[in-house]
Amino acid sequence: MKSFVYLLVISVCFCHFSYSQSTTDFGIKGGLNLTFIKVQEANFGDNIEVKAGYYGGVFVDVPIENNLSIQPEVLYIGLNDFRFINAPIYLNYQAANKFYILIGPSLNYFFDFFSNKFKVRADLSVAYQFTKALDVHMKYTLGFEEVTPNGLFIGLGFRL
């Protein structure tokens, strides 16, 4: 966990100081998390269970070019008694006026696993910016392993 946090802090600091002349934005975000878990049902195959939870955290948006930026985030996710940290590193592309597409890997640390607590997932997100400070976003997280379920996140972001 310590090495993960150190790597994330160093990455954010590097991005921030590398582009200190540009318009780097910081913000907070949060919302609803829907997690899809496959459960074996006797001989009938997989049954998908949906669990609802919450998430909240911070992000930094570092411009690269006109319509392109890098947006790392650190989110705390709660799902009943299940808790984990989600840290996506997005490539953020402004596809149209006020409409953004974000894609990238997601680094995850699960507090409730006894072993193999660190997992990498893939994220695809879209965002619509209502005002300069407020956006609504939706992301889908794809888990590559059986114990890493897929998730849908719907929420609001606020640039500080």
Backbone as CSV, one residue per row, in Angstrom:
resi,resn,N_x,N_y,N_z,CA_x,CA_y,CA_z,C_x,C_y,C_z
1,MET,0.829,-1.193,0.000,0.000,0.000,0.000,0.872,1.254,0.000
2,LYS,1.957,1.240,0.806,2.804,2.430,0.892,3.421,2.769,-0.457
3,SER,3.908,1.757,-1.165,4.541,2.023,-2.461,3.522,2.546,-3.467
4,PHE,2.297,2.063,-3.388,1.231,2.543,-4.265,0.944,4.025,-4.003
5,VAL,0.818,4.393,-2.749,0.551,5.789,-2.387,1.712,6.681,-2.792
6,TYR,2.956,6.240,-2.540,4.122,7.026,-2.932,4.165,7.247,-4.439
7,LEU,3.904,6.196,-5.206,3.900,6.302,-6.667,2.835,7.282,-7.138
8,LEU,1.668,7.219,-6.544,0.589,8.123,-6.931,0.929,9.575,-6.591
9,VAL,1.454,9.820,-5.405,1.817,11.188,-4.995,2.921,11.741,-5.897
10,ILE,3.918,10.934,-6.188,5.009,11.380,-7.069,4.483,11.687,-8.464
11,SER,3.575,10.847,-8.981,3.005,11.079,-10.314,2.222,12.383,-10.377
12,VAL,1.382,12.606,-9.371,0.591,13.837,-9.343,1.497,15.057,-9.223
13,CYS,2.496,14.998,-8.347,3.423,16.126,-8.191,4.204,16.383,-9.471
14,PHE,4.678,15.321,-10.108,5.419,15.467,-11.359,4.551,16.134,-12.416
15,CYS,3.320,15.657,-12.548,2.414,16.250,-13.543,2.149,17.716,-13.225
16,HIS,1.937,18.016,-11.960,1.640,19.391,-11.569,2.831,20.316,-11.815
17,PHE,4.015,19.927,-11.391,5.171,20.798,-11.542,5.663,20.867,-12.982
18,SER,5.434,19.825,-13.763,5.833,19.837,-15.168,5.019,20.853,-15.962
19,TYR,3.795,21.055,-15.548,2.901,21.945,-16.287,2.475,23.133,-15.425
20,SER,3.372,23.621,-14.583,3.011,24.705,-13.672,2.641,25.988,-14.402
21,GLN,3.076,26.141,-15.650,2.729,27.331,-16.422,1.317,27.230,-17.006
22,SER,0.775,26.033,-17.074,-0.518,25.826,-17.720,-1.656,25.953,-16.716
23,THR,-2.858,25.734,-17.197,-4.042,25.872,-16.362,-4.430,24.510,-15.789
24,THR,-3.693,24.043,-14.819,-3.993,22.787,-14.147,-5.187,22.997,-13.235
25,ASP,-6.169,22.094,-13.330,-7.369,22.175,-12.503,-7.362,21.080,-11.455
26,PHE,-7.857,21.409,-10.276,-8.044,20.454,-9.196,-9.527,20.400,-8.881
27,GLY,-9.988,19.264,-8.363,-11.398,19.193,-8.022,-11.736,18.005,-7.155
28,ILE,-13.020,17.927,-6.835,-13.563,16.817,-6.058,-14.683,16.184,-6.861
29,LYS,-14.954,14.914,-6.587,-16.049,14.229,-7.262,-16.618,13.164,-6.360
30,GLY,-17.842,12.781,-6.649,-18.497,11.748,-5.861,-19.804,11.348,-6.491
31,GLY,-20.368,10.255,-5.994,-21.641,9.803,-6.537,-21.975,8.376,-6.174
32,LEU,-22.765,7.746,-7.043,-23.297,6.409,-6.871,-22.433,5.386,-7.594
33,ASN,-22.182,4.268,-6.946,-21.422,3.167,-7.529,-22.333,1.943,-7.600
34,LEU,-22.489,1.377,-8.793,-23.224,0.122,-8.978,-22.213,-0.947,-9.392
35,THR,-22.099,-2.005,-8.612,-21.140,-3.071,-8.891,-21.905,-4.320,-9.309
36,PHE,-21.411,-4.959,-10.373,-22.062,-6.139,-10.937,-21.227,-7.366,-10.589
37,ILE,-21.805,-8.274,-9.814,-21.101,-9.450,-9.330,-21.755,-10.695,-9.910
38,LYS,-20.943,-11.580,-10.524,-21.453,-12.845,-11.058,-21.530,-13.872,-9.942
39,VAL,-22.690,-14.525,-9.835,-22.898,-15.561,-8.827,-23.377,-16.817,-9.544
40,GLN,-22.767,-17.966,-9.243,-23.205,-19.232,-9.839,-24.532,-19.642,-9.231
41,GLU,-25.504,-19.948,-10.068,-26.819,-20.408,-9.642,-26.994,-21.859,-10.046
42,ALA,-26.693,-22.781,-9.150,-26.849,-24.228,-9.374,-26.331,-24.612,-10.750
43,ASN,-27.132,-25.222,-11.575,-26.727,-25.638,-12.915,-27.246,-24.691,-13.992
44,PHE,-27.751,-23.546,-13.592,-28.370,-22.630,-14.542,-27.416,-21.572,-15.079
45,GLY,-26.190,-21.514,-14.589,-25.218,-20.543,-15.084,-25.074,-19.344,-14.176
46,ASP,-24.549,-18.269,-14.744,-24.268,-17.065,-13.959,-25.512,-16.212,-13.766
47,ASN,-25.646,-15.683,-12.581,-26.685,-14.726,-12.245,-25.964,-13.458,-11.796
48,ILE,-26.313,-12.319,-12.376,-25.637,-11.061,-12.039,-26.363,-10.389,-10.877
49,GLU,-25.635,-10.134,-9.792,-26.160,-9.362,-8.671,-25.643,-7.945,-8.777
50,VAL,-26.478,-6.979,-8.456,-26.075,-5.573,-8.479,-26.065,-5.053,-7.044
51,LYS,-24.919,-4.521,-6.631,-24.766,-3.921,-5.304,-24.566,-2.420,-5.467
52,ALA,-25.255,-1.636,-4.659,-25.143,-0.173,-4.727,-24.248,0.326,-3.601
53,GLY,-23.427,1.325,-3.933,-22.532,1.934,-2.961,-22.303,3.394,-3.294
54,TYR,-21.229,3.957,-2.781,-20.909,5.363,-2.982,-19.420,5.503,-3.282
55,TYR,-19.034,6.663,-3.790,-17.620,6.966,-3.981,-17.411,8.461,-3.844
56,GLY,-16.196,8.839,-3.495,-15.821,10.237,-3.388,-14.317,10.368,-3.409
57,GLY,-13.843,11.489,-3.931,-12.403,11.679,-3.978,-11.993,12.958,-4.649
58,VAL,-10.740,12.988,-5.097,-10.144,14.180,-5.689,-9.543,13.849,-7.050
59,PHE,-9.357,14.885,-7.868,-8.716,14.708,-9.169,-7.897,15.937,-9.510
60,VAL,-6.968,15.766,-10.448,-6.201,16.867,-11.009,-6.229,16.688,-12.518
61,ASP,-6.443,17.777,-13.249,-6.523,17.738,-14.710,-5.374,18.576,-15.267
62,VAL,-4.414,17.900,-15.932,-3.199,18.548,-16.416,-3.235,18.606,-17.943
63,PRO,-3.351,19.802,-18.538,-3.418,19.919,-20.002,-2.130,19.462,-20.682
64,ILE,-2.299,18.825,-21.845,-1.170,18.423,-22.682,-1.187,19.236,-23.968
65,GLU,-2.317,19.216,-24.662,-2.530,19.961,-25.904,-3.895,20.622,-25.842
66,ASN,-4.365,21.104,-26.996,-5.641,21.815,-27.062,-6.789,21.045,-26.419
67,ASN,-7.082,19.854,-26.899,-8.233,19.087,-26.421,-7.840,17.855,-25.629
68,LEU,-6.595,17.777,-25.166,-6.089,16.576,-24.526,-5.445,16.910,-23.183
69,SER,-5.722,16.072,-22.187,-5.105,16.257,-20.868,-4.954,14.902,-20.192
70,ILE,-4.214,14.899,-19.090,-4.094,13.718,-18.241,-4.814,14.045,-16.940
71,GLN,-5.655,13.104,-16.505,-6.446,13.345,-15.302,-6.340,12.160,-14.333
72,PRO,-5.371,12.189,-13.411,-5.342,11.163,-12.367,-6.361,11.496,-11.269
73,GLU,-6.890,10.439,-10.662,-7.877,10.600,-9.596,-7.542,9.642,-8.460
74,VAL,-8.017,9.953,-7.273,-7.970,9.039,-6.139,-9.366,9.050,-5.526
75,LEU,-10.024,7.882,-5.560,-11.396,7.762,-5.089,-11.486,6.708,-3.993
76,TYR,-12.270,7.000,-2.978,-12.582,6.032,-1.925,-13.952,5.463,-2.247
77,ILE,-14.063,4.129,-2.273,-15.316,3.492,-2.663,-15.809,2.620,-1.522
78,GLY,-17.086,2.786,-1.184,-17.733,1.965,-0.169,-18.895,1.211,-0.783
79,LEU,-18.930,-0.083,-0.512,-19.970,-0.948,-1.056,-20.378,-1.904,0.059
80,ASN,-21.429,-1.548,0.807,-21.805,-2.270,2.029,-20.606,-2.277,2.973
81,ASP,-20.099,-3.447,3.370,-18.928,-3.523,4.259,-17.620,-3.616,3.492
82,PHE,-17.676,-3.513,2.182,-16.531,-3.685,1.294,-15.987,-2.303,0.937
83,ARG,-14.665,-2.062,1.143,-14.048,-0.749,0.907,-12.784,-0.910,0.062
84,PHE,-12.551,0.072,-0.840,-11.295,0.064,-1.581,-10.976,1.439,-2.140
85,ILE,-9.715,1.610,-2.540,-9.228,2.831,-3.173,-9.123,2.566,-4.673
86,ASN,-9.652,3.476,-5.467,-9.616,3.396,-6.930,-8.835,4.606,-7.420
87,ALA,-7.779,4.368,-8.197,-6.940,5.463,-8.698,-6.767,5.337,-10.210
88,PRO,-7.754,5.837,-10.979,-7.597,5.812,-12.435,-6.632,6.898,-12.902
89,ILE,-5.970,6.619,-14.005,-5.098,7.601,-14.659,-5.635,7.744,-16.075
90,TYR,-6.431,8.789,-16.279,-7.156,8.958,-17.534,-6.389,9.781,-18.552
91,LEU,-6.579,9.430,-19.803,-6.286,10.307,-20.924,-7.620,10.967,-21.231
92,ASN,-7.704,12.277,-21.046,-8.956,13.026,-21.146,-8.991,13.768,-22.482
93,TYR,-9.981,13.443,-23.315,-10.105,14.044,-24.646,-11.421,14.809,-24.752
94,GLN,-11.349,16.094,-25.125,-12.561,16.879,-25.333,-13.065,16.589,-26.744
95,ALA,-14.106,15.745,-26.844,-14.632,15.290,-28.129,-15.512,16.346,-28.789
96,ALA,-16.209,17.134,-28.002,-17.090,18.197,-28.503,-17.179,19.266,-27.424
97,ASN,-17.882,20.337,-27.740,-18.060,21.411,-26.770,-18.718,20.862,-25.505
98,LYS,-18.040,20.912,-24.385,-18.492,20.484,-23.062,-18.627,18.972,-22.899
99,PHE,-18.213,18.162,-23.868,-18.325,16.706,-23.792,-16.930,16.079,-23.829
100,TYR,-16.627,15.221,-22.851,-15.299,14.644,-22.692,-15.369,13.116,-22.663
101,ILE,-14.338,12.488,-23.219,-14.167,11.041,-23.157,-12.863,10.780,-22.411
102,LEU,-12.920,9.925,-21.385,-11.756,9.603,-20.568,-11.538,8.091,-20.603
103,ILE,-10.282,7.689,-20.802,-9.965,6.272,-20.855,-8.600,6.044,-20.218
104,GLY,-8.459,4.904,-19.550,-7.169,4.605,-18.961,-7.210,3.463,-17.979
105,PRO,-6.051,3.116,-17.452,-5.990,2.061,-16.446,-6.469,2.573,-15.093
106,SER,-6.895,1.651,-14.283,-7.373,1.971,-12.948,-6.622,1.100,-11.952
107,LEU,-5.883,1.722,-11.036,-5.149,1.004,-10.005,-6.038,0.918,-8.768
108,ASN,-6.181,-0.271,-8.209,-7.124,-0.479,-7.115,-6.466,-1.212,-5.964
109,TYR,-6.768,-0.735,-4.757,-6.298,-1.396,-3.546,-7.525,-1.760,-2.717
110,PHE,-7.727,-3.067,-2.515,-8.891,-3.580,-1.796,-8.505,-3.838,-0.347
111,PHE,-9.193,-3.193,0.594,-8.885,-3.334,2.011,-9.347,-4.674,2.575
112,ASP,-10.383,-5.279,1.998,-11.026,-6.442,2.591,-10.504,-7.783,2.108
113,PHE,-9.517,-7.808,1.220,-8.945,-9.078,0.758,-7.798,-9.467,1.680
114,PHE,-7.651,-10.767,1.940,-6.562,-11.239,2.786,-5.252,-11.314,2.014
115,SER,-5.330,-11.585,0.720,-4.140,-11.614,-0.129,-4.506,-11.031,-1.486
116,ASN,-3.488,-10.704,-2.281,-3.697,-10.156,-3.619,-4.625,-8.936,-3.576
117,LYS,-4.287,-7.961,-2.755,-5.131,-6.788,-2.551,-5.053,-5.777,-3.683
118,PHE,-3.994,-5.814,-4.478,-3.799,-4.833,-5.542,-4.279,-5.413,-6.867
119,LYS,-5.121,-4.667,-7.591,-5.662,-5.121,-8.874,-5.618,-3.959,-9.865
120,VAL,-5.445,-4.295,-11.144,-5.495,-3.302,-12.216,-6.743,-3.567,-13.043
121,ARG,-7.500,-2.509,-13.295,-8.714,-2.620,-14.101,-8.650,-1.576,-15.215
122,ALA,-9.613,-1.610,-16.110,-9.692,-0.642,-17.209,-10.937,0.221,-17.023
123,ASP,-10.796,1.518,-17.262,-11.907,2.458,-17.111,-12.208,3.161,-18.425
124,LEU,-13.488,3.358,-18.685,-13.968,4.183,-19.787,-15.012,5.115,-19.202
125,SER,-14.832,6.415,-19.419,-15.702,7.396,-18.791,-16.102,8.470,-19.794
126,VAL,-17.272,9.048,-19.568,-17.722,10.218,-20.319,-18.146,11.280,-19.311
127,ALA,-17.982,12.537,-19.689,-18.361,13.640,-18.805,-18.964,14.761,-19.633
128,TYR,-19.946,15.421,-19.043,-20.536,16.608,-19.657,-20.383,17.750,-18.670
129,GLN,-19.797,18.855,-19.133,-19.498,19.992,-18.275,-20.631,21.012,-18.369
130,PHE,-21.440,21.123,-17.288,-22.541,22.082,-17.251,-22.032,23.515,-17.185
131,THR,-21.095,23.746,-16.276,-20.467,25.063,-16.126,-18.961,24.834,-16.084
132,LYS,-18.211,25.909,-15.955,-16.750,25.766,-15.870,-16.341,24.938,-14.649
133,ALA,-17.155,24.955,-13.594,-16.807,24.260,-12.354,-17.545,22.935,-12.152
134,LEU,-18.717,22.732,-12.758,-19.558,21.576,-12.458,-19.738,20.668,-13.663
135,ASP,-19.528,19.359,-13.441,-19.771,18.383,-14.504,-20.508,17.172,-13.955
136,VAL,-21.154,16.450,-14.837,-21.750,15.161,-14.518,-20.958,14.122,-15.300
137,HIS,-20.670,12.998,-14.677,-19.851,11.988,-15.337,-20.412,10.590,-15.081
138,MET,-20.030,9.687,-15.977,-20.394,8.284,-15.849,-19.197,7.465,-16.321
139,LYS,-18.821,6.454,-15.538,-17.700,5.617,-15.957,-18.046,4.152,-15.744
140,TYR,-17.456,3.333,-16.603,-17.602,1.885,-16.487,-16.213,1.316,-16.235
141,THR,-16.106,0.500,-15.199,-14.843,-0.110,-14.829,-14.929,-1.604,-15.109
142,LEU,-13.965,-2.096,-15.853,-13.944,-3.499,-16.253,-12.861,-4.236,-15.479
143,GLY,-13.270,-5.234,-14.680,-12.321,-6.058,-13.946,-11.854,-7.220,-14.801
144,PHE,-10.559,-7.512,-14.749,-9.995,-8.586,-15.566,-9.983,-9.934,-14.855
145,GLU,-10.209,-9.945,-13.556,-10.163,-11.184,-12.790,-11.545,-11.463,-12.219
146,GLU,-11.784,-12.702,-11.860,-13.094,-13.102,-11.366,-13.481,-12.373,-10.084
147,VAL,-12.506,-12.129,-9.201,-12.813,-11.453,-7.942,-12.775,-9.936,-8.063
148,THR,-12.597,-9.413,-9.254,-12.624,-7.976,-9.478,-13.844,-7.663,-10.346
149,PRO,-14.981,-7.366,-9.728,-16.205,-7.180,-10.502,-16.197,-5.892,-11.313
150,ASN,-17.095,-5.827,-12.280,-17.279,-4.630,-13.088,-18.128,-3.635,-12.307
151,GLY,-17.993,-2.341,-12.638,-18.755,-1.331,-11.931,-19.160,-0.186,-12.812
152,LEU,-20.269,0.446,-12.456,-20.767,1.641,-13.136,-20.830,2.746,-12.105
153,PHE,-20.214,3.886,-12.411,-20.154,5.039,-11.512,-20.897,6.195,-12.155
154,ILE,-21.782,6.836,-11.411,-22.527,7.997,-11.896,-22.419,9.077,-10.827
155,GLY,-21.933,10.262,-11.217,-21.759,11.277,-10.180,-21.489,12.667,-10.714
156,LEU,-21.116,13.543,-9.800,-20.822,14.944,-10.101,-19.368,15.255,-9.770
157,GLY,-18.790,16.146,-10.547,-17.452,16.636,-10.291,-17.492,18.150,-10.132
158,PHE,-16.657,18.662,-9.248,-16.610,20.108,-9.010,-15.153,20.570,-9.041
159,ARG,-14.827,21.455,-9.976,-13.471,22.005,-10.078,-13.323,23.155,-9.095
160,LEU,-12.226,23.125,-8.340,-11.992,24.143,-7.306,-11.298,25.367,-7.872
